[in-house]
Amino acid sequence: MNITKRLAGAVLSSTLAISVLLAGCSDSGGASEGQVGKEGQGKEETVTLKFSFWGDTIEKKTVTEALERFEKETGIQVEPMHVPADYLTKLTTMVAGNVAPDLGYLSSGAALSWGRDGKLLNLTPLMENDPDFNKEDYLDQVWYEIDPGNTIGMSTAVEGYGLMYNKQLLQEAGVELPPTEADKAWDWDTFVEYAKKLTLDDQGRNALDPNFNPDKIRQFGLQYDPYNMMAAVVSNGGNFLTEDGKGFGLAQPEAIEAIQKLADLMYVHHVSPTPLQTKNLPDTALQTKKVAMTVSGNWALQAFAEQDFNLGVGVLPRLKVSNTLLDGAPTVIFKSTKHPEEAWLLYKYMADPESVLPLIEGGLWMPLKKEWYTNPEKINKWAAGNKAHPEGYTEAFMKQTIENGIRTPGFEVKNLDKINALVTPALDLVWTGKQSAEEALRGVEPKVLPLIEGYYGR
């Protein structure tokens, strides 16, 4: 999955903005401009920030170019540190060796754990002392908080989920196109019926035919990665933890029912590939007609835009209510930075959609700022009139994100990595058809309960 940067605020070329920040953070030892004094002498030394990030070739190019523009506009030097593989391992080693970058991407689990341990800078004082920054300009769902008043970052990018499909296959099967409006979202039974109609065996029989052969499927009606299950769980009234943060929400009836319905797509209805079958599907499954519909995150649009087929989009099917899942690991400033004010200026710059517009327009990211979802002029810059954002996108993804976006547990569940070390193997038994959702989740519940510590930010 890909991640984002956020950009908040206008171009940061004035020394006044930095001076204001210094007034609010004078105890942090940072410099007031792109040049800093050296050992009390008249000589000046250029401030250099290290920015760490991951991503494919397009992301590397766009981020690097944004960092170069920041240098020209502020005089603050930036050293890009692109880490395409084993990112967290390398960052962990750097933090342990006290040579961490000044700021950069971080996985949600590591960010919350390191933030709790005091390894990341609290951005709240910087935000509150910056007259050019308004937290309300950003989506409410993007913030990572350890406690009220201790904000460690924003999502690098917003990543909403939805239905994506090969329009030709649905039209040939006589299936109505998925709705793009939340109040018209397919209910689960309708969703399953259409998926069956789009699932074909080697003789061309669909899954509604009594002679359909589930052992020889040539076209799946749907590809639904069950690990993206939280939208369905919340749609059915459940959640990862209980509302009070004390109980294991996935073992409650609402969550169990939703998870079982996802497993039934594979083992009862035979409309979605099992984990083993998924390994044999190409990345071009929609284009090559191996799959008719898929549930995926916004980032998939970048790859689909480069493929030759008629892409359509719609809202996710609903169980009880319509929603979309929002993902997005954070960008953070490391506590060890010697230049917190300059790092904050770069943080804001990279949070501005204008700075990384090619990644947003190209379908990899969604913007962090609210006006890019409400201002027609801003919307036209990224969400309309290009191949990565087909007809219906502004309703199915953009509007759904603003109005019905729910965050993954990675934003706020304490001790999530240790809990998932137990939950993931239990769910594997469900996704591989070895146990029912109730057996697996009720079975692991006694081991999970001692690890539950509640929610961050509450």
N, C-alpha and C positions, 0 to 999 in steps of 0.2 A: 504494500500500500504506500501511497505517497503522502507527503506531509507538506505543510505550508509555512509561509512566513506571514507575518501580519504587518500591516503597514498602517500606522496611525498618525496622521498629521501631515502637514505640508512639508515642503523641502526645508531641510534644517540647516540653512546656511548662516543664520544670524548668531553672533556670539551672545546676544541677549538671552536667547533661549537656554543656552548652556549656563549662563550666569545665574539665571533664576533657579535652575536645578541645583547649582552649587550651593545656593543659599539654603536649600532644603536638605542637602546631603553633605554638609561641610565636613562631617566626621569620617567620610569614606575614603578620603585620600585621592580622589580622582582629579584630573586636569580640567581646566576651565575652557580650553580651546583645543584646536588641533595641535597646537604646540605647547609644550610644558617646559618649565624651568628645570635645569639639571644641577642638582647639588647646590641650590641656592645661587648659582652663578647666572650671568646674563645670557649664557648660551641656551638655546632652545632645542628641544628634542621632539621629533614627531611622534604623536600618539599612534600606536598600531594596535588594532583589535584583531583577534582571531575569531572567525565565525565558522563553526562546524556544521555540516549538513550532509544528508545522503540524497539519493535520487538518481534517475536515469539521465541520459545525455541531454535531453531537453531541459530538465530541471537544473542540471549543473550549469548549462549555458545561461539560462535566464537568471539564476541566482547570482552567478559570477558577474554578469553584466550589471545587475542592480547594485552590487557591492562597489563596482567601479564607478558608477554614477554617484553613489554616496560619497566616495572619496573626493571626486571633483567638486561636489557641491559644499563639502564641509572642511576639506583639508585634513580630515581624519583618515589615516591609512587603515585598510582592512586586508587581512590575509585570509583568503578563502581556504577552508580545510574540508575538502570533499572526501567523504569516507563511504565508498559504495558498498562495502560488505563488513560484517562483524562490527557494526557501528557501536553498539552498546558495550561490547567487550573492550574496544579501544578507548572509549570515553571513560569507562570504569578504571582502566589502567592509568589514564592521564590524571583523573581526579585523585586517585590514590597516590600518585607521584607528585601531586601539587603542581601539575603543569596543564591544568584544564584550559580549554579555550575561554575567551571572555563571554561568549554567548553562542547559542546554536540550538539545533533540534535535540529533542530527547524523547524517549518513549514515555508514555503516560505513567507506567508503573515505576520506572526509575525516577521520574520527575517528582512524583508524590513522596516516594521513599526518601530521596535525597533532600527534598524540600523540608520534610519533617525533621531530618537530621541536621538541618542548618547549612547545607552545602550550596543552596541556591539563594539568590538575592530576592528579598521581598520587594516587589515592584510597587507596592501601595504608596510609600512615601514619594517615590519618583513621580507617580501618576498625580498624586495630590498636590505636588509642588510645581507641576508643569502647567502653565496657563494655556498652552496650546493643545492639551490633551483632555478629552472627555470620555470617560469610560462608557457613558451611555451611547456613544456613537457606534459601539460594537454589539454584536449579537450577544444576548444574555447567556447562550449555551457554550461560549468558547472559553470561559475562564476556568483556570485551575487555582483553587484556594486550599491552603492547608487549614487555616482557621479564618474566621472573620477578621479582616485587616491584614492577612498574610497571603498575598497573591503572588504566585510564582510564575505565572505566564498565561498566555493565550494559546489556543490551538494554532499550529502553524498554518493550517488551512481548515476550512469547513469541508466535510465530506458527507453529503446526504445520500440516502439510498432510495432506489426505486426499481420499477420494472423496466427492462430494456428488451426489445424484441425485433425480430426480422419481420417487417410489415408484410412482405410478400407471402410468407408462410401462413400468417393468420388470414390473409385475404383469400388464399387458395383453399383454406380449410373452412371458410365461411364463419370464422370466429370474429366477433365484434372486437374492435381494438380496445385495449385497456383504457379506462377512464383516466383523465389527467386532473380531475378535481376531486378533492377529499370527500365531499359529500356524495359522490357517485362511485366511490371505490367498490370494487367487486367484494361481495361477501365470500367467505371461505369456500362454500359449496359451489358457487358459480366459478370461482377460480379453479377449483379442482376439475370441474366438468370441462372447462375449456382446455385445461392442460391435458386431460385425457384425449380430447378431440385432436390435439396437436401431437400426440405421442403415437408413433407408427412403428410397426414391426417390419421385418424384412419382406413381407408380402403386401405391405401398404395398408394393413388393417390398423385402425386406431384403438386406443385402450378402452373404448366403449363397446367394441365388438366382442361378443362372447368367445370368438375364436382367436382373439389377440394373443400373441406369444410373447410374454414378458422376458423370455430368455434371449430373444433375438430382436432387440430394439435398434432401429437404424436412425430414428429421430426422436429425441426426448422433447416433450412439450415444454419442459421447464428445467432450468438448472438453478437450484436454490442451495447455496452453501449453508448448511444448518448451523454453522458457527456464527452466522449473522442472525441469530435467533431472537435477539432482544426486542426487535421491533414487534415480532409476533407475540412475545411474552407480554410486553407492555400493552399491546393492542387488546389482549385478553384480560387485562386487569391485574397482571402480575408484575414482578420485578425481581432483580437479583437478590436483594435483601428485603426484608419487610420494612414498612414505612418508618418504624421506630428505630431501625438500624440494629435490632437485636436478634432477629430471626433469619433463617435461610429461606429467602423468598422463592428460590427455584424449586423448593420442595413443597410449596403450597399448591392447592388444586388448580388455580388459574394458570400458573406457569407450567405445571405438569401437563395440563391439557394442550397448551400451545405447542410445547416441545414434542409431544406425541403426534400431533397433527403434522409437524414437519417430518418426523420419521416416517409417518404413513405415506407421505408423498413418494418415498423411495420403496417401501416394502409392502404397502397395501395397494396403492394406486399405480405404482410403477411409472410415474410421470417424470421423476427427477432421478438423475444418476446417483448411485451409491458412491461413497468415497473411493472405492476401488475402480468403479466405472469412470469416475471423474478424472482419474489419472490418465486415462486413455483418450480423453477429449482434447482437441487442439485449442489454442487460444482463439482461433478463428471459428469456433463452433457455431456461432450465429450466422456468420457469412457462409460457411460450408454446409449449412442446414443439418447439422448434427443436433442442434438445439433450437427451439422456436422462441423461447423467452428465457430471460435470466434475471435474477435479483442480484444487484451489485451496487457498489458505491459509485459516486460521481466520477471518480478517477478513471473508470473504465471507458468513459466517453472519449478520452484522448486516443486510445487504441482503436476503438470502433470507428472513429472519424477517418482513420487511415485505411479502413477496409471497404470493400466494394459491395455494399448491400444497403437496402432501404431501412435505416434504423428508426424505430419508434420508441417512445417513452411513455410511461404511465405511473400512477401512484401504486404503492404496494396494496395487495389485498388486505382486507381488515377482518379481524375476528369480532371484536366489539366496537372499537373505535379506530379511526384512520390516523396513521402517524407515519413518520419516517425516522430511521435511526441516524444519529449524527455522530461521526467519528472525527478524530483529528488530534494527533499527539502534539505536545506543546513545543514552542521555542522558549528557552529560558536564558537568564543571565546567571553565570556562576558567581558564587559569593567571593571566590578568590580573585575576581577581576580587580586590577589596579585602577581601572578607569570606568567606574560605574555610570557616570553621567554621559560619557561618550557612548558607552554600550547602550544606554537607554535611547539615545538619539538614533543609533542604528536600529535598535529594536523597533522603534516607532516607524522608521523609514521602511523596514521590511514588512511591516504590518499594513502598509498602505497598498490597496489593490493596484494602484497605478504603477507601483514599482515592479510588480511581478505580473503585469497584465497578460503577457503571452501564456503563462501557465493557467490563468483563469479563463481566458478566451479559448485556449486550446483544449479545455475540458478536464484538466488534471485536478485543479483546485476550484473551490467556491470561495468568494470573498468573505472577509471577516466583518466588514462595516455594513451597518443596517441600510444606509442610503443606496448601496449597490443592489438592494433587493426592492427598493421602493421608488427610486428616482428614475423615470423613463430614460433619461439621457445616460445615466450610469448603466442601466440594464442593457441598453443597446450596445454598449461597449463590449459585452461579454456573453450575454445569455440569449441573444437573438441574431439571426442572419448568418450563422456559420454552421458548418457541418457537425461540429462537436455538440451543438445544442439544437436538436431537431424540433420541429413543431410540437408544441405542448410542454416543452421543458420548463418554461417560466411558471406554469401551474404545477406540474407534476413534481418538480424538484425545488425550484426557487421559492415559490409561495408555500409549499409544504414544509420546507425548512424553517421559514419564518414563523409559521402558524402552528405547526404540529411536530416540530423536531424534538426528539427525546435523546438524551445523551447516553452513550455507552457507559457501563459500570466503571470503566477506566478513568473517568473524570473525578470520581468521588468515593468509591468504595475503599475503605482502609484495608490494608493487608491483602489486597486482591491477588497478588502473585502467589502467596502461600495458599490462599483459598482455591485458586484455579489449579494449583498443583494437585488438588484432590478432585475438583469438579470436572476438569477436562478429561481425565481417564474414565470417570463415571459416564460422562456424556458420550465418550467414544463407544461405550457399550450400546448406547441407544442408536447412534449414527451407523453402527455396523450391524444393527439388527439383532444383537445378542441379548438385550434386555429391554423391557418397556421403560418409558420415562419414569413411571412411578417406582419401579423396582430400583433403578439406578440412583435416582435422586433421593428417595427416602433412605436408601441404603447408605449413602455417603453422608447424609445429614448429621448423624452423631459425631462424625469426625470433623465436620465443617464448623459446627456451632462453637467449639472452644476458640476458633480462630477469628470469629467475627468481632470486629471492634467498632462497627458503625461507619459513619460517613465523614469525609473531610468537609470542611467549609461550613459545618453546622454547629 
